[in-house]
Amino acid sequence: MNSIAEEAIVKAWEFDPQNLSMTAWAWATLGLMHALLFAAITHAAIKKIHAFKPQELNNLVWAFATLGIVDRPLLAAISAAAIAKVREFNPQDLAVTALAFARLEVHDAKLMEAISSEEVGEQCLGICQAGDLGCAFAACHISPSTVLAVGL
């Protein structure tokens, strides 16, 4: 796996958002942490964050959360991009993104507010994801009234 990581480190700058997010997702799914690879993914992703689609943002933040990697500059970039595109997220992406931030104990009130916005809540939340989001909101200290306002 080290030879694969070494090659990916060299080519990370060439990766598009899908390649970056799926590389991180694959390593996290296998439970493999490679600090230099994730650093290369971070640097490349921050430069291209505006081009990430919601699922790519979701996969990237899920991978970092799964491995317990708290990279504040990357998380700030993911948050800003997610807030800008929140209406494009499907319910699962909303839930996973919120849970990833909660798992990393990164309390991003602006992101949670965007996810819990009335428009997004009415449009997107399902029963399964609602339970996940409730957990994420609690972990991020979002008030119960905010959670209830979106029908959780």
VMD Tcl script that draws the C-alpha trace (Angstrom):
set ca {
  {0.00 0.00 0.00}
  {2.93 2.33 0.55}
  {3.77 2.33 -3.16}
  {0.16 3.24 -3.98}
  {0.24 6.04 -1.40}
  {3.55 7.33 -2.72}
  {2.16 7.48 -6.26}
  {-1.03 9.20 -5.07}
  {1.00 11.76 -3.11}
  {2.91 12.72 -6.25}
  {-0.27 12.93 -8.36}
  {-2.68 14.43 -5.82}
  {-2.35 17.87 -7.43}
  {-3.66 16.35 -10.68}
  {-6.66 14.69 -9.03}
  {-10.09 16.15 -9.57}
  {-12.47 16.46 -6.60}
  {-13.92 13.00 -7.16}
  {-10.46 11.40 -7.20}
  {-9.44 13.26 -4.05}
  {-12.57 12.36 -2.12}
  {-12.62 8.74 -3.27}
  {-8.95 8.24 -2.47}
  {-9.54 9.50 1.07}
  {-12.74 7.44 1.30}
  {-10.98 4.25 0.15}
  {-8.15 4.57 2.66}
  {-10.59 5.35 5.47}
  {-12.82 2.42 4.51}
  {-9.79 0.16 4.84}
  {-8.91 1.84 8.15}
  {-5.53 2.89 6.79}
  {-3.91 6.12 7.86}
  {-1.06 7.52 5.80}
  {-0.13 10.98 7.09}
  {1.69 12.16 3.96}
  {-1.11 10.98 1.68}
  {-3.78 12.75 3.73}
  {-1.63 15.89 3.85}
  {-1.37 15.83 0.05}
  {-5.12 15.28 -0.26}
  {-5.74 18.16 2.14}
  {-3.57 20.63 0.23}
  {-5.02 19.67 -3.15}
  {-8.60 19.63 -1.87}
  {-8.37 23.09 -0.31}
  {-7.20 24.51 -3.63}
  {-10.12 22.88 -5.49}
  {-12.82 22.97 -2.80}
  {-15.10 25.24 -4.84}
  {-15.37 22.49 -7.49}
  {-16.44 19.75 -5.05}
  {-19.98 18.41 -5.37}
  {-21.94 17.68 -2.17}
  {-21.21 13.94 -2.23}
  {-17.51 14.63 -2.74}
  {-17.49 17.01 0.24}
  {-19.39 14.39 2.23}
  {-16.99 11.56 1.29}
  {-13.97 13.69 2.12}
  {-15.16 14.82 5.55}
  {-16.41 11.29 6.32}
  {-12.96 9.87 5.55}
  {-11.20 12.36 7.82}
  {-13.73 11.75 10.60}
  {-13.46 7.98 10.25}
  {-9.71 8.18 10.75}
  {-10.00 10.87 13.44}
  {-8.03 13.46 11.46}
  {-8.83 16.99 12.61}
  {-7.41 19.26 9.92}
  {-8.89 22.67 10.76}
  {-8.04 24.44 7.47}
  {-9.61 21.61 5.46}
  {-12.66 21.44 7.71}
  {-13.12 25.20 7.40}
  {-12.94 24.91 3.61}
  {-15.40 21.98 3.59}
  {-17.74 23.91 5.87}
  {-17.70 27.01 3.67}
  {-18.29 24.95 0.53}
  {-21.06 22.93 2.18}
  {-22.81 26.07 3.43}
  {-22.70 27.53 -0.08}
  {-24.14 24.34 -1.59}
  {-26.38 23.13 1.25}
  {-29.53 23.12 -0.91}
  {-27.81 20.70 -3.30}
  {-27.17 18.12 -0.54}
  {-29.38 15.06 -0.27}
  {-30.53 13.88 3.18}
  {-27.76 11.30 3.57}
  {-25.07 13.83 2.67}
  {-26.52 16.29 5.20}
  {-26.55 13.68 7.93}
  {-23.08 12.30 7.22}
  {-21.54 15.76 6.98}
  {-23.10 16.84 10.28}
  {-22.06 13.59 11.97}
  {-18.50 13.86 10.67}
  {-18.07 17.31 12.21}
  {-19.64 16.03 15.44}
  {-17.40 12.96 15.51}
  {-14.35 15.20 15.16}
  {-15.75 17.44 17.92}
  {-15.57 20.43 15.60}
  {-18.42 22.71 16.62}
  {-19.31 24.65 13.49}
  {-22.48 26.55 14.34}
  {-22.78 28.16 10.89}
  {-22.66 24.79 9.16}
  {-25.19 23.27 11.58}
  {-27.44 26.29 11.13}
  {-27.29 25.90 7.34}
  {-28.05 22.19 7.59}
  {-30.94 22.81 9.94}
  {-32.37 25.74 7.97}
  {-36.09 25.55 7.56}
  {-35.92 25.32 3.76}
  {-33.40 22.51 3.79}
  {-35.14 20.72 6.64}
  {-38.53 20.74 4.98}
  {-37.09 19.74 1.63}
  {-34.59 17.07 2.62}
  {-34.92 15.40 5.99}
  {-36.16 11.82 6.23}
  {-36.79 9.70 9.31}
  {-33.46 7.85 9.20}
  {-31.37 10.95 8.61}
  {-33.37 12.94 11.15}
  {-32.15 10.68 13.93}
  {-28.57 11.05 12.75}
  {-28.86 14.82 12.51}
  {-30.41 15.03 15.96}
  {-27.36 13.26 17.35}
  {-25.02 15.57 15.42}
  {-26.87 18.68 16.56}
  {-26.67 17.54 20.17}
  {-22.95 16.88 19.86}
  {-22.44 20.33 18.35}
  {-24.57 22.06 20.99}
  {-27.38 23.10 18.65}
  {-30.50 23.93 20.62}
  {-33.42 21.50 20.70}
  {-35.72 24.25 19.41}
  {-33.62 24.50 16.26}
  {-33.80 20.75 15.78}
  {-37.56 20.69 16.43}
  {-38.11 23.58 14.06}
  {-37.09 21.39 11.13}
  {-39.41 18.59 12.11}
  {-37.06 16.25 13.93}
}
mol new
graphics top color blue
foreach p $ca { graphics top sphere $p radius 0.5 }
foreach p [lrange $ca 0 end-1] q [lrange $ca 1 end] { graphics top cylinder $p $q radius 0.2 }
display resetview
